[in-house]
Amino acid sequence: MNIQWYPGHMAKATRLIKEDLKNVDVIIKLLDARAVIRSENKDFNKIINQKKSIKVFNKTDLADDNKTAEWIKYFKDNNEDVFFVDALNKKGLNDVVNYLNDIKVNFRANREVRAMVVGIPNVGKSMFINAITRKSNARTGNKPGVTLSKQWIKVKGEFYLLDTPGVLPPKFDNIEDGVCLASIGSVKETILDREELALKLIEFLIDKYPNDLINRYKLDSVDKLPLEVYEDIGRKRGFLLKGGEIDYLRTAVTVLDEFKNGNIGKISFDGVNDL
């Protein structure tokens, strides 16, 4: 399965990010708490170079609580400037705001701190900014490619945030990275073979989260081939065509949507042991 998505607007956005670096004081790298490793576009590190940056992991409401706790301990032990937030429910945001205000004090500047928010598509950059500003300044949506241009947004007269379009690396290192990022909604669905992606996701869930899969779809067992589990889900949901054949596409769309929205359970792709 080959998953790659790097449309022209991403290349343009990368150039704009490079150009705007001189106008910002700090970079906020927004990532997905379900994919702590894989949701980081490491190409940003080459662009950012020595510019001060922090990592903010969003969507903790969808991530495995145990794995999130392990990550928090790991970053604390390594003295990294990292924050775990839930922008949808406005949790953990004050810590980020306080950090940015502290930066202003350290700069001793007579102006607002300017922070650029960067990340891959659908990590919730616009939602994060709207939650901090408590306004609907930035367009949001649970799909990639909603923000297509840069937007400067003022926060309570204390600092500015620059929202930027989501940018993926031009090429994924392996199939697993592509499956992970497609499953969390960072890759445009129209370019995907959703049936194959759903099969790969089911294979992952059988291995790492079998009970969540069983409970969500009321399965008797997942001790079988991924394709058989896929078909069992279709039957349980009544997704059948004429003649009793499984509607594979409808089943795939349901599994992918329910995973992305957290209906299957609180699930993470990356753990500290994956480093």
C-alpha positions as CSV (number, residue, x, y, z in Angstrom):
1,M,0.0,0.0,0.0
2,N,1.6,3.3,-1.1
3,I,0.3,6.5,0.6
4,Q,1.8,9.8,-0.5
5,W,0.2,13.2,-0.5
6,Y,2.2,16.4,-1.2
7,P,0.0,18.8,-3.3
8,G,1.3,22.1,-4.7
9,H,-0.2,24.2,-1.8
10,M,2.0,22.3,0.7
11,A,5.2,23.2,-1.3
12,K,4.0,26.8,-1.4
13,A,3.2,26.8,2.4
14,T,6.7,25.5,3.1
15,R,8.2,28.4,1.2
16,L,5.9,30.9,3.1
17,I,6.9,29.4,6.5
18,K,10.6,29.9,5.6
19,E,9.9,33.5,4.6
20,D,8.0,34.3,7.8
21,L,10.6,32.8,10.2
22,K,12.3,36.2,10.5
23,N,9.1,37.7,11.7
24,V,8.4,35.3,14.6
25,D,9.9,34.8,18.1
26,V,8.9,31.2,18.7
27,I,7.6,28.2,16.8
28,I,4.7,26.1,18.2
29,K,5.0,22.7,16.6
30,L,1.4,21.3,17.0
31,L,1.3,17.5,16.9
32,D,-1.3,14.7,17.5
33,A,-1.1,13.0,20.8
34,R,-2.1,9.7,19.2
35,A,1.0,9.8,17.0
36,V,3.7,11.5,19.1
37,I,6.5,10.3,16.8
38,R,4.8,10.1,13.4
39,S,2.8,13.3,13.5
40,E,6.0,15.4,13.5
41,N,7.1,16.6,10.1
42,K,10.9,16.4,10.7
43,D,11.5,18.6,7.6
44,F,10.3,21.5,9.8
45,N,13.4,21.0,12.0
46,K,15.6,21.8,9.0
47,I,13.6,24.9,8.2
48,I,13.4,26.2,11.8
49,N,17.1,25.6,12.5
50,Q,18.0,27.5,15.7
51,K,14.7,29.3,16.1
52,K,13.2,28.6,19.6
53,S,10.4,26.1,19.4
54,I,8.0,24.1,21.6
55,K,5.9,21.0,21.0
56,V,2.2,21.0,21.8
57,F,0.4,17.6,21.5
58,N,-3.3,18.1,20.8
59,K,-6.2,15.6,20.8
60,T,-5.3,14.0,24.1
61,D,-9.1,13.2,24.4
62,L,-8.6,10.7,21.6
63,A,-5.2,9.2,22.8
64,D,-4.4,6.3,25.0
65,D,-4.2,7.7,28.6
66,N,-1.5,5.3,29.7
67,K,0.7,6.0,26.7
68,T,0.2,9.8,27.1
69,A,1.3,9.5,30.8
70,E,4.4,7.7,29.7
71,W,5.2,10.4,27.1
72,I,4.7,13.2,29.7
73,K,7.2,11.5,32.0
74,Y,9.6,10.9,29.2
75,F,9.6,14.6,28.1
76,K,9.8,15.8,31.7
77,D,12.8,13.5,32.4
78,N,14.5,15.0,29.3
79,N,13.7,18.6,30.2
80,E,11.8,19.3,26.9
81,D,9.4,22.2,26.5
82,V,6.3,20.1,25.7
83,F,2.6,20.5,26.4
84,F,-0.3,18.0,26.1
85,V,-3.6,19.7,25.4
86,D,-7.2,19.0,24.4
87,A,-8.2,22.0,22.3
88,L,-11.7,20.7,21.7
89,N,-12.5,20.7,25.4
90,K,-10.1,23.6,26.2
91,K,-7.9,21.6,28.5
92,G,-4.2,22.3,29.1
93,L,-4.2,25.6,27.1
94,N,-3.4,27.9,30.1
95,D,0.0,26.3,30.4
96,V,0.8,27.2,26.8
97,V,-0.5,30.7,27.3
98,N,1.6,31.2,30.5
99,Y,4.7,29.9,28.7
100,L,4.3,32.4,25.9
101,N,3.7,35.2,28.3
102,D,6.9,34.2,30.2
103,I,8.8,34.4,26.9
104,K,7.6,38.0,26.5
105,V,9.1,38.8,29.9
106,N,12.4,37.2,29.0
107,F,12.6,39.1,25.8
108,R,12.0,42.4,27.6
109,A,10.5,43.7,24.4
110,N,8.0,46.5,24.0
111,R,5.9,44.5,21.7
112,E,3.8,41.3,21.6
113,V,5.5,38.0,21.2
114,R,4.9,36.5,17.7
115,A,4.4,32.7,17.6
116,M,4.0,30.6,14.4
117,V,1.9,27.5,14.7
118,V,3.1,24.7,12.3
119,G,2.1,21.1,11.9
120,I,0.9,18.4,9.5
121,P,-2.8,18.6,8.3
122,N,-5.6,17.9,10.8
123,V,-3.7,18.1,14.0
124,G,-6.1,20.8,15.0
125,K,-4.0,24.0,14.5
126,S,-7.0,26.2,13.9
127,M,-9.0,24.6,16.7
128,F,-6.1,25.2,19.0
129,I,-5.8,28.9,18.1
130,N,-9.6,29.4,18.4
131,A,-9.6,27.7,21.8
132,I,-6.8,30.1,23.0
133,T,-8.4,33.2,21.6
134,R,-11.9,32.0,22.5
135,K,-13.1,33.2,19.1
136,S,-13.7,31.5,15.7
137,N,-10.9,33.4,14.0
138,A,-9.4,30.3,12.2
139,R,-11.4,27.9,10.0
140,T,-11.6,24.4,11.4
141,G,-12.7,21.0,10.2
142,N,-11.9,17.3,10.9
143,K,-10.3,16.8,7.6
144,P,-7.0,17.9,6.0
145,G,-6.5,21.0,3.9
146,V,-9.0,23.4,5.7
147,T,-6.4,26.1,6.3
148,L,-4.9,27.0,2.9
149,S,-3.4,30.4,3.7
150,K,-1.5,32.0,6.6
151,Q,-3.5,34.0,9.2
152,W,-2.2,36.3,12.0
153,I,-4.4,36.3,15.1
154,K,-4.0,38.5,18.1
155,V,-4.5,36.9,21.6
156,K,-5.7,39.3,24.3
157,G,-3.2,42.0,23.4
158,E,-0.3,39.8,24.7
159,F,0.9,37.9,21.7
160,Y,0.1,37.1,18.1
161,L,-0.3,33.6,16.6
162,L,0.3,32.8,13.0
163,D,-1.9,29.9,11.7
164,T,-0.3,28.1,8.7
165,P,-1.5,25.4,6.4
166,G,-0.8,21.8,7.3
167,V,2.3,20.4,5.6
168,L,3.3,16.8,5.3
169,P,6.8,15.6,4.4
170,P,7.1,15.0,0.6
171,K,7.6,11.3,1.2
172,F,6.8,8.9,4.1
173,D,9.6,6.7,5.3
174,N,7.5,3.5,5.4
175,I,4.0,2.1,5.0
176,E,3.3,2.2,8.7
177,D,3.8,5.9,8.8
178,G,1.4,6.4,5.9
179,V,-1.2,4.2,7.5
180,C,-1.0,6.0,10.8
181,L,-1.2,9.5,9.3
182,A,-4.0,8.5,7.0
183,S,-6.0,6.9,9.8
184,I,-5.8,10.0,12.0
185,G,-7.0,12.1,9.1
186,S,-3.9,13.9,7.9
187,V,-4.1,12.6,4.4
188,K,-6.9,13.5,2.0
189,E,-9.4,10.7,1.8
190,T,-10.0,11.0,-1.9
191,I,-6.5,9.8,-2.8
192,L,-6.8,6.7,-0.6
193,D,-7.8,3.1,-1.1
194,R,-10.1,3.2,1.9
195,E,-10.8,-0.5,1.9
196,E,-7.1,-1.3,2.1
197,L,-6.5,1.4,4.7
198,A,-9.3,0.0,6.9
199,L,-7.8,-3.5,6.6
200,K,-4.4,-2.2,7.7
201,L,-6.0,-0.3,10.6
202,I,-8.0,-3.4,11.7
203,E,-4.7,-5.4,11.6
204,F,-3.2,-2.8,14.0
205,L,-6.2,-2.8,16.3
206,I,-6.2,-6.6,16.5
207,D,-2.6,-6.5,17.6
208,K,-2.7,-3.5,20.0
209,Y,-6.3,-2.8,21.0
210,P,-8.3,-6.1,20.5
211,N,-10.8,-5.4,23.3
212,D,-11.7,-2.0,22.0
213,L,-12.4,-3.6,18.6
214,I,-14.5,-6.4,20.1
215,N,-16.5,-4.0,22.3
216,R,-17.2,-1.4,19.6
217,Y,-18.4,-3.9,17.0
218,K,-19.8,-6.6,19.4
219,L,-17.5,-9.2,17.9
220,D,-17.2,-12.7,19.4
221,S,-13.4,-12.8,18.7
222,V,-10.6,-11.2,16.8
223,D,-8.4,-14.3,16.9
224,K,-8.5,-14.6,13.1
225,L,-7.2,-13.0,10.0
226,P,-7.7,-9.2,9.6
227,L,-9.9,-9.7,6.5
228,E,-12.2,-12.1,8.5
229,V,-12.6,-9.5,11.3
230,Y,-13.3,-6.8,8.6
231,E,-16.1,-9.0,7.2
232,D,-17.4,-9.7,10.7
233,I,-17.7,-6.0,11.3
234,G,-19.6,-5.6,8.0
235,R,-22.0,-8.3,9.0
236,K,-22.5,-7.0,12.5
237,R,-23.4,-3.6,11.1
238,G,-25.6,-5.1,8.4
239,F,-23.5,-3.6,5.6
240,L,-24.6,-6.2,3.0
241,L,-25.2,-6.0,-0.7
242,K,-27.6,-8.1,-2.7
243,G,-26.9,-11.8,-2.3
244,G,-25.4,-11.2,1.2
245,E,-22.0,-10.0,0.0
246,I,-20.2,-7.6,2.3
247,D,-20.3,-4.0,1.4
248,Y,-16.5,-3.5,1.9
249,L,-16.5,0.2,1.1
250,R,-19.2,1.1,3.5
251,T,-17.6,-1.0,6.2
252,A,-14.2,0.7,5.6
253,V,-15.7,4.2,5.7
254,T,-17.4,3.4,9.0
255,V,-14.3,1.9,10.6
256,L,-12.1,4.8,9.5
257,D,-14.6,7.5,10.6
258,E,-15.3,5.9,14.0
259,F,-11.5,5.5,14.6
260,K,-10.8,9.1,13.7
261,N,-13.6,10.4,15.9
262,G,-12.6,8.3,18.9
263,N,-15.6,6.0,18.9
264,I,-13.6,2.8,18.9
265,G,-11.6,3.9,21.9
266,K,-8.7,6.0,23.2
267,I,-6.0,4.7,20.9
268,S,-2.4,5.7,20.3
269,F,0.0,4.6,17.5
270,D,3.2,5.6,19.2
271,G,4.6,4.7,22.6
272,V,7.9,5.6,24.3
273,N,9.1,2.1,23.5
274,D,8.9,2.9,19.8
275,L,11.7,5.4,20.1
